[in-house]
Amino acid sequence: MSRLLWLFCLVFLPAAGVALELEGPRTQGTLLRGSVEPGSEIRLNGDAVATTESGRFAVGFGRDAELSHELVVVGPEGERNSRTIELEKRDYDIQRVEGVPQETVTPDEEALERIRAEALRVSAARKDQSRRPDFAGSWIWPVAGTVTGVYGSQRFYNGEPRQPHYGIDIAAETGRPVAAPAGGRVVLVEPDLYFSGGTLILDHGYGVSSTFLHLSEIHVSEGDEVAQGEALGKVGASGRATGPHLDWRMNWQQERVDPMTVAPPLVDGATTMPGAGDSNQ
């Protein structure tokens, strides 16, 4: 995503109103992070949004989200203000992936039953609404490598159209360490899901989570708390993949958002780390 789309917006409402600060690109697929006066209440399109004790919060919008949304802030003294969030419509790439095992493109009924059961486990893990503030800080890339697949692209596998891609594919050799892009708590560890192979979900708090797919090794367990930069596992090619890479995905609640909206800028199409794929879940 062009950094020209990156907007840092400070919205100071009238003196009698409530101060609202929002950070992030105003596009479909974005994760916006913001802050309000501690003790304020927030609603997005009528639904309550939790805030930290210091007034930090996050809201996310999916790949094909509507373009206009109402954010209402009620201050600790009852003062009320609303702000319309206008999103820019995105155009998405078409990506053709050849050479994946055909049984992962057209699964039989037995495989479909497994896929449905796995999807329920993944969805349940993402429902965790912990009160961790990790989402609110700066983020790093989980692995250094070349970006080969982007969020939102329409996927064709072996010539057959399938769901859009909801993550960032980062090509790297098998065994390269994968690190936590922000602190969090491990809420799902699955060594062999049908599409995504070795899969791990990290809860960053207040509905924000990261998912890491196609891992060859996982070095943490469910319930572990990890700091930013701590090793989670290693790059692999498990599940539906044509070569070793990490597929990094992010959610706000059940909305699938683009990791590039919080990650550092790419350098010549590659990710970088301090000091230094394909699925359908």
Secondary structure, 3 states (H helix, E strand, C coil): CCHHHCCEEEEECCCCCCEEEEECCCECCCEEEEEECCCCEEEECCEEECCCCCCEEEEECCCCCCCEEEEEEECCCCCEEEEEEECECCCCCEEEECCCCHHHCCCCHHHHHHHHHHHHHHHHHHCCCCCCCHHHCCCCCCCCEEEEECCCCEEEECCEECCCCCEEEEECCCCCEEECCCCEEEEEEEEEECCCEEEEEEEEECCEEEEEEEECEECCCCCCEECCCCEEEECECCCCCCCCEEEEEEEECCEEECHHHCCCCCECCEECCCCCCCCCC
